[in-house]
Amino acid sequence: MGGPRGAGWVAAGLLLGAGACYCIYRLTRGRRRGDRELGIRSSKSAGGTAGFPAEDLTDGSYDDVLNAEQLQKLLYLLESAEDPVIIERVLITLGNNAAFSVNQIPMKLITGITFAIIRELGGIPIVANKINHSNQSIKEKALNALNNLSVNVENQIKIKIYISQVCEDVFSGPLNSAVQLAGLRLLTNMTVTNDHQHMLHSYITDLFQVLLTGNGNTKVQVLKLLLNLSENPAMTEGLLRAQVDSSFLSLYDSHVAKEILLRVLTLFQNIKNCLKIEGHLAAQPTFTEGSLFFLLHGEECAQKIRALVDHHDAEVKEKVVTVIPKI
């Protein structure tokens, strides 16, 4: 995606998504926990900030975006806390603050140095450490926080070292779980540009397996990730080599949900576009039977796509018209 799409649109899309997360948080927050004893305990270890114990900053009572000093207190609390409730609340607060653009804009415009506050405080490894936690809810919140932090390209450089671990969690954990979806969202953000896509080469077949076995929400999230990969010619051969069950072609049936159908059609279109790039796959590598290559180039796939020209949805019909010439 780094070539075809403008960097400005990439940044805008990511920030809009992060901003939406923050808005939802601001609308739904406000339910305070009554356990003040926890606040007293954390204030003794982490110290107060402007009259607020560190833990008070996590319970919805503090109305402003957190500054660097407050964020540092929370990171200390995240490192030292053992109570799962406190850990979750800190991760949610850090994630929501990361989603808000104030924490993603330059702090030192005069010198031209740009960095995100949480990254500069060394917070990314502290948050990422919680994806190892045995508590699945904490793992999910840590992945969500990393997802919001990954809006910033410089943050991605720090986060990329955890991609393999996130992949292992996504593909070995419970299907359709909150952790799996959170991991898929993070991987999707990390592959918006081409910079880190190569790190998913060995997991492409696993992605298709989750696509075929997951529920509607999981299917959509996997397809978003696959679409990122499919726009990069460097990933085309890896996608076509993936071993994919023939049931994949059922995603091109007319009764399939529109949000899924449009994406599998775009996947087909993107791969065909990449194949036509001059010099790409010039050596004509051999693809084994059962690979995505055989499925997409088979007559059954062509027939299913042609049949969609009569689909009841205008947007699907429009997409089919652009895809049919590539069959």
N, C-alpha and C positions, 0 to 999 in steps of 0.2 A: 504493500500500500504506500510505501515511502515515495514511489515514483508517480503513480497515477493520480493520487489525491494531493491537494495542496496542504502544506503543513498548517496553514491557518485554519482550514476546515477541521483537521485532526484535532488541533488544540481546542477549537470551539466546541466540537462534539464531546470531547472528554470533559471539559469544564461544565458544559450543560448537564451531563449525566451526574457529575459530582455535585453540582449545585442542586439538582433535584433531590439527591439523597439528603442534603443538608436541609432543604425546605421541608421535606417530610419529617425530618427529625424535629425541626422547630415547631411544626404544627402538632405533632403527637406527643412531644415531651411535656413535662410539667407534673408528672406523677412522682411526688417525692417519697422517698423511703423514710420511715420514722426512726430508724436505728441511729440515733445520735452518738451512741457509744463508739460506733465504728469511726465516726468523724473525729472524735476526740483522740482515738488511738492513732489514726493516720496523721493528725496534726502534730503529735509528739514526735513521730518518726520523720515525716517529710516537711513539717513546718507549715505555717499559714502563709497566705499570699493576699495582701491587701485586705486583711480581715477575714479571709476565707481559708479554712483548713483545706488541704489538698483534695480530700475526698468530697468536700462540699461542691467542688467544681464539677463533679460527675453526676449529681443527683437532680439536675434540672433547676436548681435554685439560682444558679449564676447565669446571668442573661447575656453576657457579652462574649465575643470571640476571645479566646484565651491568648495572652501574650507569652513571650518566650519564657519568662520567669515561671509563670503558671504551668506551662507545658513541661518545663523541666521538673517541677514538683511532681507532676503526674507520671512522668517517666520513671522517676525514682520510686514512686509508689507502686508502679507496675512491676518494677524489678524486685521489690521487697515484699510485696503482699503475697499471702498464701491463701486468703479467703477467696474462693471462686467468684463470689458476688462482687467483691471489690475489683478483681481482675477484669471481669466482664464490663463493669461500669467504666473503668478507666479506658479499656479498648474502644468502647462505644464513643466515649467523649473524644478520644484522640482521633478516631476515624471521622467523626462529624466535623471536627475542627480542620482535619486535613482536606475534607471535601469543600470547605468554604474557601473561596479564592484568596481571602486575606492571607492565609498561610502558604499560598503558592506564588505570591508576587514578590519582587525583589525587596530585600530589606535595606540594601545599600545602593540605591540608584546612583548616588554621587560617584562612587568608585566603579560602577558598572558591574559589580559582583552580584549575581543572582543566585539565590538558594532558598530552599524551603526551610522554615524554622525547625520543624521536627527532624529533618535530615541533618541540619547543622548541629543539632543537639545530640546527635548520635542515636536518635530514636528508632530508626528503621530496624537495626538488629534487635533492639529490645522488644519491639512489637513482633518481629518475625520469630523470635524465640518461642512465642506462645503458640505457634502452629504445631509445635511438638507436644503440646499439652494433651493429657489423656482425656480431659473434659471436652466433649465434642462441641459444646456451646462456646467455650473459650476459643477453641480452634477456629470455629466459624467467625467469631468476632474479630480475631486476629487477621484472618483472610480478608474480611470486609475492610478493616483498617488499611491493610496493605493495598487493597484495590483502590481505595480513595487516594492513598499516597502515590500510587502509580500514575496518577494524572500528570504528574510532573516528570518530564523526560529525564532530568538528572536523578530523580529518585529511582527511576527504572534501572539505572546503572547499578544502584545498590541492591535493588530487589531481585535482579536477574539471577543472583546466585542461589535463590530459593526455588527457582522454576522447577528443577527436577524433583525436589521434595513435594512441591505442590502437585505435580503430575502424579506422583506415586499415591498421594492421598486421594486424589480425584478418582483414579482408576482402581484402587484397592478398597476404597471405602464403600459404605452402603449406597446403593443406587437411588437417585432422586433425593438424597439427603441434603440438608442445609449446607453441610460442609462441602459436598460435591459441587453444588451450585455456586457457592462462594468461591471455590477454587477455579471453576470454569470462568467466572466473571473476571477474576484476577488474570488468568491466562489470556482472556480476550483483550483486556486492556494492554497487556504486555506485548501483544502481537498486532496492535494497531499499525505500527510501523514495521519495516522489515528487519530491524536491528537484531531482534532476539528470536525470530521465528525458527531459525535453524536448531534451536535447543529443543524443539518439539518433534524433530524428525523421527525419533524412535518411538513416539507415542501416537502416530497418526492412525495406525490400525486400531489402537485402543479407543481413540476418539470416535471412530465409526461404530465400534461395538456399543459404546454408551449411547450414541445417536439412535441406534436401532432398538435398544432395550429400554431406554429412558422414557419418561412420560413427556407430555407436551412441553412443559417448561424446560426440561432438560434438553429435549431435542432442539428447541429454539436457541438455547445458549450454546450448545455444541456447534450448531450451524453458524452462529455468529463468529465463532472461533475459526471454523473451517473456511468461511468466506474471507477472513483476513489472510489466511495462508494461501488461498486460491488466487489471490491477486498478485502474488509474488512468483514470477517465472522460476526463480531458484527453488521453489517448493513444489513445482508441478510434477516432477518425476517422482518425488516421494509420495505425493498424493495418489498418483496413478498406480504406483507399486503396492499400495496398501491392500491387504486382503480383506475384502468386504463381502458379507453374506448377500446372496441374491435378493433377499427381502428388502434391500436398499431401494430397489426399483419400485416398491409399493409406495414410496414417498411421492412418486409422480402420479399417483391415482387422483382422480378428480375430487374424491370425497375428503382428501387430506386437508387439514386446516390451512387457510390462506397464508398465515404467517410462516408456516413450514414450507408450503408449496412454492411460494415466491423465492424462498432462500435456496431450495434445492435446484430450482431453475437457474438462479444466479450462479450457483456453484458450477453447474454444467457450462454456463456461458463463460465464466471466468477461466476455467480450465481450457476450454477451446480457444479463447483469446490468447492465453499464454503459449499454447502449442503452435500458434501461428506466428509468434515472434521470430523474426529471422535468426536462423542459426540455433534456436533452442531445440534440444533433443535431436540435433542433426544426426547423431550417431544411431538414431532409432533403437533405443535399448529394448531388450526383450522383456515383455511383461507376461507374467505367469497367469494361467487360467485361475479365475477366482479373484483377480485383482480388480480395482476400480476401473482400470483401463478397459477391460473386457466388458464390464457392465455398461459403461457410458458409450462404448462403440458398438454395442450389440443392437440387433433389430428390435428387440423388445423395448429398450429404452427409447428408441426413435419413435416407435408406434405410440407409446404412452405420451410422449411430448406432443406429437402431432394431434392426438385426440383432445388435448387440452385447448385447442384452438376454439372449441365450442363451449368452453367453461363459462359458467353463469356470472363469474366475477370479471368486471371489465379490466381491472388491474392485472389479473392473471392472464387474460387474453392478450393484453398488450405486451406482457413479458414474453409470452409464447411466440408472438410474431417476431420478436427480436432474436429469439433463440433458434427457431426452425432453420434459418439459413445456415446455421453452424452444424447442423446434423450431418 
